[in-house]
Amino acid sequence: MKQLQPREAHAYLKDNPEALFIDCRSEMEFLFVGHPQGATHVPWNDGPDWEVNPHFVADVKKLAGNGLERPVVVICRSGQRSFLAGEALEAAGFVEVVNVVHGFEGELDEQHHRSSRSGWRFDGLPWEQS
């Protein structure tokens, strides 16, 4: 699995317009914290139980059409859930999977805040809030 910084992932998406851009955070994060423009929401896990979504891979396959060769870029809050989701996609046969390192909100700072050190939003990349 490729590991790309947010700016690198943004450039990758521009260079590969056929790529799927999957935001695998919870529905609340996607809607209320915001999300990258162009990202499709498919949760890796979600409340109230926070169990892994048993339909995640099938949902991404459906979005990909017939192509396991179609590139998939996965993002979450910090890059950890998206890494696990990417591993599941690779295990299911997807050939080109990219994890966005530091995710949408990035690492925690000394005050335990996000979006102050790294991440898609910190880098000023296009995002929106529903």
C-alpha positions in Angstrom: 0.0 0.0 0.0 1.3 3.4 -0.9 1.6 5.9 1.9 1.2 9.5 0.8 1.2 12.8 2.7 -2.0 14.8 2.1 -0.5 17.1 -0.5 0.9 14.1 -2.4 -2.4 12.4 -2.2 -4.2 15.5 -3.6 -1.7 15.6 -6.5 -2.2 11.8 -7.0 -6.0 12.3 -7.2 -5.5 15.1 -9.8 -3.2 12.9 -11.9 -5.5 9.9 -11.6 -9.1 11.2 -12.0 -10.4 7.6 -12.2 -9.3 6.9 -8.7 -11.9 6.4 -6.0 -11.4 8.7 -3.0 -12.9 7.0 0.1 -13.4 8.8 3.5 -13.7 5.9 5.9 -14.5 8.0 9.1 -17.8 7.8 10.9 -20.9 9.5 9.6 -20.7 12.2 12.3 -17.1 13.0 11.5 -17.8 13.1 7.7 -20.8 15.4 8.2 -19.9 17.6 11.1 -16.1 17.9 11.1 -16.0 18.2 7.3 -14.4 16.1 4.5 -12.2 16.4 1.5 -14.0 17.6 -1.6 -14.7 14.7 -3.9 -14.5 12.1 -1.2 -17.2 9.4 -1.0 -18.2 8.3 2.5 -17.9 4.6 3.3 -17.3 4.1 7.0 -14.7 1.6 8.2 -16.5 1.5 11.6 -19.2 3.7 13.0 -21.2 4.2 16.2 -22.8 3.2 18.4 -20.8 0.0 18.7 -17.7 1.0 16.6 -17.4 -2.4 15.1 -15.8 -2.8 11.7 -18.3 -2.4 8.9 -18.8 -5.9 7.4 -19.9 -4.3 4.1 -16.9 -1.9 3.7 -15.1 -3.9 1.0 -18.4 -4.8 -0.8 -19.4 -1.1 -0.8 -16.1 0.0 -2.2 -16.2 -2.8 -4.8 -19.6 -1.6 -5.9 -18.3 1.9 -6.3 -15.3 0.6 -8.3 -17.5 -1.2 -10.8 -15.8 -4.2 -12.2 -12.3 -2.9 -11.6 -10.1 -4.1 -8.8 -7.4 -2.3 -10.8 -9.1 1.0 -10.2 -7.0 3.0 -7.8 -8.4 3.7 -4.3 -7.3 6.5 -2.0 -8.4 6.1 1.6 -8.5 8.8 4.3 -9.6 8.9 7.9 -9.0 11.3 10.8 -5.3 10.5 11.3 -4.3 7.7 8.9 -4.8 4.8 11.2 -8.3 3.5 10.3 -7.6 4.2 6.6 -4.5 2.0 6.9 -6.6 -0.9 8.2 -9.3 -0.2 5.6 -6.6 -0.2 2.9 -5.2 -3.5 4.1 -8.8 -5.0 3.8 -9.1 -3.7 0.3 -5.7 -5.1 -0.7 -6.7 -8.5 0.8 -9.8 -8.4 -1.3 -7.7 -8.0 -4.5 -7.5 -4.2 -5.1 -4.2 -3.6 -6.9 -3.5 0.0 -6.1 -4.5 1.3 -2.7 -3.2 4.6 -1.2 -3.4 5.6 2.4 -3.4 9.3 3.3 -0.8 9.6 6.1 -2.0 12.0 8.8 -5.5 11.8 7.4 -8.0 14.7 7.4 -7.2 16.2 10.9 -3.6 15.0 11.6 -1.7 14.3 14.7 -2.6 15.5 18.2 -0.6 18.5 19.4 0.6 19.1 23.0 -2.9 20.4 24.0 -4.5 17.3 22.3 -6.0 19.3 19.4 -5.9 18.2 15.8 -5.5 20.2 12.6 -2.7 22.2 14.1 0.3 20.1 12.9 -0.6 18.0 9.9 -3.5 16.6 7.9 -5.6 17.4 4.8 -7.2 20.4 6.4 -4.0 21.8 8.0 -2.4 21.7 4.5 -5.2 23.9 3.2 -6.4 21.3 0.7 -10.0 21.6 -0.6 -12.6 20.5 1.9 -16.3 21.1 2.7 -18.8 20.6 5.5 -22.2 19.1 5.0 
